[in-house]
Amino acid sequence: MLMRSLWGVWYGGFVLVATGLWGHAAAADSHHSAQPSVLSHEIKATINPATHELIVRDQTVVTLPLQAETVSFVLAPTLQVESVLLGDDHGTYDGQDRPQPLTFSIERPARQRGQRVIVTVPPGHDRHVTVIWTYRGVINDPPKEPRHLRFVTPSDTAGHIGNEGVYLSGESLWYPDIDGSYSTYRLHVQVPEGWTVVTQGFRQHNRVQDGWASSTWVVNEPSEALTLVANRFVVKSRNWTSRTGQRIELATYFFPENADLADEYLDATATYLDAYIRILGDYPFHRFAVVENFFPSGLGMPSFTLLGSGSIKRHYVQPYALGHEIVHSWIGNAVFNRHGAGNWVEGLTTYLANYYWHELTGDERQATEQRRLMVEGYSLYVEPERDYPVSRFFAKEDEKDNAIGYHKAAFIFHHLRHELGEEPFWRGIKTFVQRYRNRPADWTDLEAVFTQESGRDLRWFFDQWVEQGGAPLVSLDEVRAYRFQASEEPDRWRVLVRVGQTGRPFRLAIPLHVVFDRGTETKWIRLGPVATTTAEFSVSARPLAVQLDPQWMVFRRIPRRHLTPMLNGYVTDSRRTVVPFSREGDSSFQPILDRIAERESQWPASSKTVVTFGGDTVPQAGSVLILATGDQKKSLERLVKEPCGDLMRFSDDGLEIKGRRYQGLETAVLFTCRRPATPGSVVTVLYGMAPGAVERVAHYLFYYGWHSYVVFKNGTVVERGVWQDGPETKEVDVDGAR
């Protein structure tokens, strides 16, 4: 099951109860056939939020090697096993009047979250053994603030049962399991009246009696884990039919205060499903629900997504948000990531949802912006000495992992698409999803499918992009042109370019934009795995300049001195200073300083942020964050004149950016410029027309780290953008006619 964080944020569980059960589960992955695994669970659970208590009877069917004498399960350490019994496939006891107890022992290994329950099985057992458990205990781990940035990981909890809500995931270890199992589930659960349970699969029964609400859920497809949540929900559902004719139940489970947002989420869900069914094939489940969570999260499970209440209120229906979770229905929750292999799931999901949606809907500006964020995020957060291959990405712990496992991996699919062409690529995606449904897969399986569908040897591609670390470091070294006077082309020009690669050279195609008096023309050249590539091509007019990949079509490392000036340039600089324009003891900027102190441990550890009060001067080295209000406008103008030039102008009653004026005491602006005398460093300014304007953005300041300027009114963003200082550009040297 895929459970992950909000922004492109990370990863969740599932089940089965149908004819052909054993063959279906065994087919999940022959790789695990020689190992013990759980095939199915039938769980009867009572949950009491007031006491944090869980009481369970779980009938599990396990497949074992015939010579196995014991089998080891993992279970939450706070749960006490009362009995372990031997049953048959029907839950009876081989005709005996009393069930046959099984001997078990418990180990609590150091450095492991759960207890190990080692069960002795009778000699001469069949390949499939039914084990019946009874256990109870408390699961009470209230969610805590994440160790990393909120958009990197959700709140930390191993699982919680309480009056604020119930959250039990596979990681909660709330039922006995064997690592690497893909099982089905049948769940009978009761909670206090007024509470509603949501889990995977489909609900068969639901009733209220004697102060308890009970429901039965069936999961007919094998899955990695089972997630159960419960709360006091307002439920809204609709039956929906896709354009392909597939019928799917859509539902929302929201808290009463957000119930009026249900239709917005149901409409958005239908839009995403309609688009991705055509790309990926039939939706793998019979329903999709958007469920509100009592702590911050963005988690995708088979047949539902669990979003924090704050996200629901913020209309979390964007492609990187709700769209991302819906794509995980196919990628990760129907086709699994092979246990112990590199995680390809997040890269493909990010490509299809966070990026490709903008292409699909014709929003080229936003598609370009997503490519920029992927390239610049990698260049900012992945130092060459800390880089590693995509094949070694397993889960996201920090921004470095995010840049490699989500963004670089997503861009690999973009390069593969352009290498193969549209038809073979999209046919390969659909074939892959169909072939590996309810089965685990890894990068080698992706390579095999695309090799088959394209009829091409792609070993070099996957070796270069997946199995080796790094990214191309490309430079435009020389551009020359001459007029071509051959009779067959009387008015054409020839352009000669020399493109260099520093470090390990890559095999790839890269676009060059040729600039004329009127318009541009794009030429793609192919670079070999060599340090220097020379290419020559014809154009229809005299060229003035050549730009290297201005639309961010190629994943590569950008030197810091060429990156877009933005707040994240300050955050990732090993030498950084914050300069509040106030006297020490003045509390105007204290919320910002507190926020910086709070996040200090998440920034590069090579140095700490230095705070210098006053503001008359700034350090000559490193990046600087200046905090100022309208009272310090003249001093601020003097300090930013050299780095910012005419990019923005101050006026008596406000400021001007790109010809647009912003006024009013409720106005604040965050802007960043390069420091010419300190290549790779920036000066960032948070400026408010009045102190209150700054205070309103203090808490969310570092969410806006990817733009050169962001304008706020009453704490709300009204404009954002990047300085258009252009990609790497070289003017054309013109030779004589030939």
N, C-alpha and C positions, 0 to 999 in steps of 0.2 A: 504494500500500500504506500502511496506516495505522500510524504509529509514534508513540507517545505515552507520557506518564509514568504513574506509578502511580495517582494519586488523581483521578480524574476528569480526573483525572488525566489522553495526547496522540496518535501517528500511523503505513502499510505497503505491498506489491507482488504481481503475478500474471502469466497466460499463455494459449496456444492451439495446438491441432494437430488439426484436425478437417476434415470435409468442409465446403465453404463457408468455408474459412479466411479468404480475402481479404475476402469480403463481410462476414463477422462482424466482423473487425477494423476495416474501414473504417466500419462502422456505429457504432463506438464513439463517434465524435463528428465530425459533418460540419464542425464548426468548424475542425478541423485538416486538412481534406482537401487544402488548397492548400499545406500545409507538409510537408517531409520527415518521415517517422516510421518507426519500426521496427515491423513487423508480427509477426515471430516470431524467436526465437533457438533454435538447436540447439547446446547447449554441451557440450563434453567437457572435464572439468576434473579435474586431479589436485591434491590438497591435502596438504601435508606439514607438520603442526603443529610438528615438531621444528625445522624450518628456516624457518618462517613463509612458506613458498613456495606460490605458485599458478601452475599451468601450464594454459593454456586454448587450445582450438580452438573458435571460435564461428562458426557459419554463420548469418548474419542475413539476413532478407528485409526490404528497405526499399522503401517507396513514395515515389516522387519525382515532382515536376512534370516533364513531358517535356522542358522546356527547361533543366533543371538541369544544370550542368557539374560542380559539386562538392557534397558533402554532409559536414556536420560532426558528429562524434561526440564524446562526453565519456568519459574513461577516467581511472582513478586515476593520479596522477602517478608512483607507484612501480612501475607496470607498463610493461614495455618491449615495444613492438610489433615482432615479428620479420618478419611478412609480412602483406600485405593482397591478397587474390586475388579475381578475378571468377569466380563460379560461376553455374549455373542453378538452378532450383527443386529439382533433384534432387542438387545438390552436385557435378555434373560440370562440364566446361569447354567446352561447345559443341562436343563431339566432338574437341577438340584433345588431343594427347598430353600436353601440359604445361599447367598452369594459367596463366591470363593475369594477370600481376601488375598491380596498380593503383597508380598514383602517389599518395603521401600525404605530407603535411607535418604537423608538430606545433607547436602554439603553447601557451604556458603563460601565460594572461592573469593579470595581477595581480588579487588579491582574489577569485579563483575557486579552488575546491578541486581541480579536476581539470585534466588536460591536454586540449586540443582536438586531435583527429586529423581533419584535413581531407583527404578522399579525393576524387580526381578520377575521375569516372565517364566511360565511353566515350560519344562522340556517337552519337545515334540509339538510345539505350537505351530499353527498355520502361519502363512505369510502375513495375513491380516489378523490383528489382535484388537479386541475391543477392551478398553480400559475405562472404568467408571470411577470418577473422582467426586468426593465431597470436600469442600473447603470453605473457609470464611475468614474474614479479617477486615482491616481498615485500610483504605487507600485515601490518604490525606496529605497531598503535596501541593499546597496552594501555589498558583503560578507566580513566578518571580520575574522581575525585569531581566531581559536578556543580557548576557555578558557582552554582546557585541551590539552594533547599531541595530535599531528596531527593524530596518529594512533588510537586514542580513539574516536574523533568526527571530522566530516568535518567542513569546514569553516561555521561560523554562519551567517545565513540570514533567514529572514522571507519571502523572495521572492524578485526578482529584475527584472526590465525591464530597459535595458540600452543598449548603443551602444556596450558594451563588450559581451552582451548576455542576453537571457531571461530565467528565472528560476521561474516557478510557480508550487508549490507543494500543496498538501492538507493542509499543515501547513501554506501556504500563505493566506488561506481563500479567494481565489480570485473568488469563486462562493458561493452562499448561500447554507448552508448545515445544517443538523441536526446531532448532535453527535450520533454515533452508527449506521448510515445508511450504507447500502450496495446497491449501485445504479448502473444503467447503464448510458451510455453517448452517445450523438451524438454531435459532435463538428464541427462547421463551423468557421474557423479562417482565418483572413487575416493579413499579415505582409508585410513590404516593399519588393519590388522586390529585389532579391539577397539573401533574407533570406529564410531559410527552417525550417518548424515546425516539431517537433517530439513529439508524445504523445502515449498513449496506444491504443490498438486495431488495426484496419486495416484502411488504407487510401482508400477512395472511389474515390475522385476526387482531381485533382490538376491542377491549371491553373494560368497564369500570364496575367494581364490585367490592363492597365492604371496605371502602376507603382506599382501595388500591386500583391503579390502572395497569392492565396487563396487555401485552401485544406479542405476536409471534412473527418473526422475520426469517426469511429463507434466502440464502445466498447460493445460487446454483452454479456459479463459476468458481474455479479454484483461485485462491488469492493468497497473498503473503501474510495478511493479518486482518483482524477485525477491529474496527473502531466503533465505539458506542458513545453517544452523547445524550444528555437529557436536560430539559429545562422547562420553564413555564412558557411555552411557545404559543403564538397565534399562527395557525397553519392556513395556507392558501394554496390551492393546486388547480391545475387545468390539464386537460387531455389535449395533446398537440400532435399534429401530423406534419412530418417534414415534406419537402418537395419531392423526395424520392418515395414517399408513401409510408415511411416508418412511423409507427405510433409510439410516443414517449410521454410519460407523465412528468410534468414539470411542477415543482413545489417550492414554497418558501416556508421556513420555520423561523419567525422573527419574534423578538420581544415586543410586548404591546406598544411601546413608544415608537417603534419603527415599522409597525405593521402596514402603515400607509405607503411604504416603499415597495410593497410586494410586486405590484404590476410592473414597475420599472425593471426589477430583476428578472421577472418571468419573461418580459419582452426581450431583454438583452440575451437571456439564455437561449431563447428560440432563434434569435438572429445568429448567434455563434454556432449553434448546433446545425442549422441549415447549411452554413458555409463549410464546416469541417466534415460533415457527413459526405459531401461531394468530393472532398479531398482525400479522406481517410477511409471511407466506406461506412457501413452501418454503425451507428452508435452501439457500443458493446453492452449496454444495460437497458432496462426497461423504464428507468426513471432518472431524473437529475434534480437534486434539491439544493437550494442555497440555505445554509443553516447559520444562524447567528451564534457567536461564541461569547462567553463571558470574560475572555481575556484576549489580548491582541494575537491574531493568527491569520494565516492565509494558507490553509491546508487542503489538499485534494485527496479525496478517498473515492473508491469505486462507487459511483452513483450519487455522490454529494460532495459539496465543498463546505468547509467550516471557516467562516470569516469573522473576525473580531467585531464587536459592536461598533467601535469607532470607524472601522472600514465601511460597515453597512451604512452608517450615517453619512459618510463622505461619498456615497454613490459609487461604490467600488465595482463599476461595470466596464472599465476600460479593458482593452485587449491584454495588457500586461497583468491584469488582475483577474477578473472573472473569466475572460477568454483563456488565460493561461491555465486556470484550474479545469476548464472544460476540455481543453486539448489533452490534459493528463488523463482523461477518461480512457483515451486510446493508448497514449504514450506513458507507460508507467503503471497504469491500473488495469490494463487489458494485456498489453505486452509488458512483461516485467523486465527489470534490470537483473541480469544474472548475478547471483550472490557471489561476492568476492571479485567481480570483474569491474572494470572502469565504468563509471556512470555516464552513459550516452543519453539518458532520458531527459535530463534538464536542458542539454544543448538543443536537441530536436524540438522539444516543447517551446523553448524560448524562440527558436527560429520561426516556428509556425504561428505562434501567438503574438509574442512581443514585437516581432519584426514583420513577418509576411502579411499579417492582417492589413497593414498600411498599404502594402502593394496591392493586395486583393481589392481594397476599397478605393484605390486610385489616389491615395494621399502620399504623393511622392515626397513632399516636404518632410513629413513625419518619418517616412521610410529612410530618407537620408539622415535625419537626426538620429534615428536608432543605430544606423551604421556608425555614425560618428561616436556615439556614446560607447559602443562596443570597442572600437579601436582606441579611443582615448582612455577609457577605463582600464584597459589592459596596460597601456603605456604608463599610466599613473601608478597603478597599484602592484604591478608585477615587475620587481627589479630583476634584471637578468640572472643574478646569482640565486634568486629564490624561485625561478621559473621551474616548471615540471611539465611532462607530457600530459595531454588531455586523457590519455589512456590510464593515467594514475589518479584522476579525479574521482573521488567517491562521494563526498558530501561537503557542503559549504560551511566553513567555519569563520571565514573572514572575507574581506573584499578581494584579496588575491585569488582565493578559490572561486569566488563569483566571476572574476574576470576570465579565468581559465575554463572552469567547468560549465559556465552558462554562456558567456559571450564569445570566447574563442571557439568553443564547441558549436555554437549556433552559426558562426561565420564559416565553419568548415562545411556545413550543409549548403550555405550560400555559394561557396566555391565549387562544391560538387555539382550543384545545379547548373552553374555556368560552364563547367567542364563537360557535362554530359548533354546539356540541352534540356528544354522544358519537358518534352514528352517522355524521354527515358527516366528523367529524375522523378516526376510525379507518378509514373507507373511503378517505379521502384519503391516509393514511399507506400503506396497502397498495397503492393505485393508483400512488403515487409510486415505491415500491420496484420494482414490476413494470415500470413504464414505462421506468425509467432503469437497469435492470439492465445491467451491463457498459458503462455510458455515464456520462460526467460530467454533473453537474447543479449548479445554483447556487440562490441565494435566489429569483431570478425564476422558475425552474422550479417551486419549491415553491409560490410564489404562484399560478402558472397552474393547477396541479393542484387546490389547495384552492378556488380560485375556481370551477373547473369542477364539483367534487364538491359544493360547497355551493350553487351557483347564486347567489352573492352577490359583489358588487364588494368586494374586499379591499384595494384600492390604499391606502386610508387606514391600514389596519392595518400593512402592511409598510413604508409610509413612516414611520409614527410609531415603530415598535418596532425596525426593522432598519436603515433608512437614516439615521435621526437618532440622535444620541447622547443620553445622559441617562436619567433615570428620574423618575417622578412624586415630588414632595415634597408629601405630603398632610397636612393637619391637621384635627382636629375642633374647629371654632371655637365652635359654640353648639349647645346641646340644650335644648329646651323641650317641655313636654307639658301637655295639658289633658284633662279628662274630656269625653267626647263624649256628649251627652244626647239625641241624636236618637232617635226612637221605634224606628227600625229597628235601632239598635245601642245598647241601653240601658246596657250595662256595659263599653263599650270606651273606650280612651284613644287620643288622637291625639298623635303625636310629630313635632316639627318639628326638623330638623337643618340646620346650615349647615357645609359642608365646603369648605375652601380649598385651593388649589394654589399653591405658590410657584415662581416661574420659569416655564419653558415648560409650559403646562397640557396634560394628556393626556386623551384620550377613553378611558374605561374604566369598568368596574363594580367596586364595592368593597363588601365586607360590613360591616355594623354589627351587633354583638351587643347586644341590649337586655337589661339585667339586671333581674330581679324579685326579690321576696322568695324565691321558689322557682323556680329555673331561669333559663334564658335563651331568647331567640328571635332568630333571625338574619334580618336584612333586607338585601337587596342594593339599592344605589342606583347609578344610572348618572351618572357625571360627564361633562360636556361639556368641550370644549377651552376652558374659561373659568376665570377665577381663582377664582370662588366658585359653588358649586352649593347650592341650597336644595331640600330634599325633605321630604315629609310622608307619614306612613303610620300605620296603625292597629295597636294591640296589644291583647291580651286582658286585661291587668292593669295596675296602676299601675307605671310604669317608675321604677327608682331610678337607673340609670346607663346610659350607652352607651359601648361599647368599639369602637375603630377597628381592624378587621381583626386580631383577636387570634390567628387561626390562620395568619397569614402567607400568605393566598391571593393577594395582589397584590404584584407586584414594584415596589419603590419605594425611594427613598433615605430612610434613617432618620438623623436628626441624632445625632451622637456621644453627646450627653447622654442620649438615649433608648435607646441600644444595650444589649444584655445585658452586664453586667459580666463580663469574661473576660480571660484572659492576652493574647489578641490585641489587646485595647484598649491594653494597655501597649506591646506590640510596635510598634503603629502610631502611638503618640503621638510627636510631634516633640520633646517634652521628657520625658525619662525618666531615672530614677535607680535604681540597684540598691543596696540597703542590706544588706550582710551583717552579721549580729549577731555580730561577732567582731573581734578586734584585727588590725590589719594584720600580715601574716606568718602568721596562723593559716590552716592549709590545709584546714579543714573544708569550706569552700564553694568550694575552688579548681576542682573539676570543673565547677560551674555557671558560674563566672566565665570559665573557658576556653571553655565552650560559647557564652556570650554574645559573647565576643571573636571566636570563629569565625564567628558569624552576623551580626556587626555590619554587614558590607558589604551584607547582604541586606535590612536594615531601612531606614526612611526616612533619607535622606541629609542632611536639613536640620539634624540635630544628632547628636552621638554620646552613647552611654550614659555617664552619670556614675556612678562608684563611690564611695560614701561609707561608710567603715568605722565601726563603733560601734553605731549603732542607737538612740541615745537620742532622736533627733528625726529627722523626715523633711522634705524640702523642701515648701514650701507650694504650689508650682506643679508641674504636670505629673503624670505617672503614676510610680508607685513599685513596685519589686519588692523585697520584704523576704525575706531568707533567715534562718531561725531554727530552733533545736532546742529540746527540752524545757527546757534550762537557762535559756532567755530567755523563758519563758512569761509572766511577770508584765509585763515590759516590752512584750512583743508585745500582750498584752491591752489595755494602755493606748493603744497606737498605733492599733489597729483598732476600738476601741469606737465612735468617732464614725461612720466609714464603714460598718461592718458591723452595728452595733446588735445585735439578737437573732438574726441569721441563723445564727450559730454561737456555741457556748459552749465555754470551756475547763473542764476538770475536773482533779482532782489526777492522774489516771492516763490522761487522754486528752482527747477533745473530742467535742462533740455537734453534729450537723447535722440539721436537720429532725426532731428527736426521736430520732435514732438515734445511739448511742454507738459510738465507735471507740477501741480501746485497744491497748496492746502496743508494745514498743520497735521493732518492725518496721513501724510505721504512719507514713505521711507523708500530708500533705494539701496540695493546691494550691487556694487559694480567692481570689476576686476580688470586691471591692465598689466601688461608685461613691464618688468623693470629693465630698461635697455642696458644699464650698466651692470646688471646681474643676470645674465642669461639663465633661463630655467626657473627664475623666481618671479613672483608677482606682488603687486600691491592691491589689496582688497579693501573696500570701504563700505561700511554700513552707516548710512547717513539718514537721519530723520529730521524733518522740518521742525519737529518738537520731540521732547524726550518720550512722550507717550507712544509716538509712532514706532520708535525703536523697540520699546518694551513689548509691543504686540507681536513682534516677529521673533523675539528672542528664542522661544522654545523650539521653533521650527527652522531656525536659520540654516542649519547644516543639511536640511533636505533640499536646498536650492544650490547645490554645489557645482552643477554642470553647465551653467550659463554665465556669460560675461556680464549680464545685467538683469536684475529682477526688480520690478517696481511694485510696491505694496500700497494699498489704500485701506486703512483700518485693519491692517494685518492680512488682507486678502491680496493675492497676486492679480495684478491687472495687466502686466506686460512682462515679457522675458525674451531674451535673444542672445546671440553671440555677435561679437564684433566681426565684421566681414573683412578681415585683413588677408583673406585668401589662402589657398594652399601653396605648396612650394611651386614657385613660378620662376621661369628663366626667360629673359628677352632673347629674341632670335638674332643671331649674328648672320647678316646677309652677305653671301659671296657674290661674285660676278656671275653673269649668265653662262650657261653651258649648253 
